[in-house]
Amino acid sequence: MPDSDAERLKRRRESREKYRAAHPDRVRQSSKDNLARRRARLEVEEHRRAADRARAREWAAAYPDRARERSRAWSEQHPERRRELQRDYYRRNAEDRRRATRDQNTRRRQNPAQREQERQYQAERRDVRNAQQTIRRSDPEIRERQNQDQNERRRRERRRRQLGLPPRLPHRTTLNAREENASAARAFFSQRRGPRAIRLLREEQAEVRAAAWLGSEACRAEGLMALIEADARRPALLTAAVNEILSTEVGARLREEVRMDSIARRLRGATPYPDAEAEARRRALAALTARHPPRPERVVPPRGGRRKTSEFRGEQQRTPTPQLDRSMPSI
């Protein structure tokens, strides 16, 4: 019965392993000889390709028109292959391209005649650029995208003006400056910061926000409107809180206290409270405002000298206010 392919492969593998174990030196020398022959073959092929490239360059230099025609015909026949080669060349020579661009920008900045020539060239081609822009914006998708970009840029500028920030000054940046800015940004955002650096950054952020808030008329007007609205809502809130207090056991105790005080005033010969309910509401309101006193204003000492601490303490003392239990609602 003939053997299967798996068995034949297994026997061949075992025979190869036995041969390598029995003749290790011969196997190493054979591997070295095979590697040397492969290297020699690759060198011969590289020399042949280099000779072919040199001969093609010489032929292109001797017949430039025929070379351009052949290149154009090959590009028309193989458009996908042409784009693939262009992409590979672009990625393979990215660093050389950046270096050449940096050198070119340096030469242009150092040569006044070059800058003047570029300015004249742009001035002469202004009509051509406008026509190209008109043709480009005739596409609805491109026009819509450009309009969206312009609207977003204008929205950001309006927001900057509302915050009181200076306008953004657009200017051209060379490739060298862009690369330096990008590397500096990467180094800044990737570095590890300690607690002190984080605290300084937070303080700086708070100062910037405070300056932006105080420096904007719109922000100040918005803050004043919020205070006015809060003052307008305060009476309604106080009335609702007083009604809530009077509807609980605290309100019942307040009414009982007002009734007992009226009886005591009558026994002393004084005039009792004309409206017991109004007196109960007044006491509830006093208790609420005592639990939420306004922030005291800063006392500025006179110009002639500093005031005594006892005077400040006397001004900061308050009259005792009725205390309510913890079940009293808050405004």
Secondary structure as UniProt FT lines:
FT   HELIX           5..22
FT   HELIX           24..62
FT   HELIX           64..77
FT   HELIX           79..92
FT   HELIX           94..110
FT   HELIX           112..124
FT   HELIX           126..137
FT   HELIX           140..162
FT   TURN            163..164
FT   HELIX           175..190
FT   HELIX           195..214
FT   HELIX           217..246
FT   HELIX           249..268
FT   HELIX           276..291
FT   TURN            303..304
FT   HELIX           309..316
FT   TURN            326..327
//
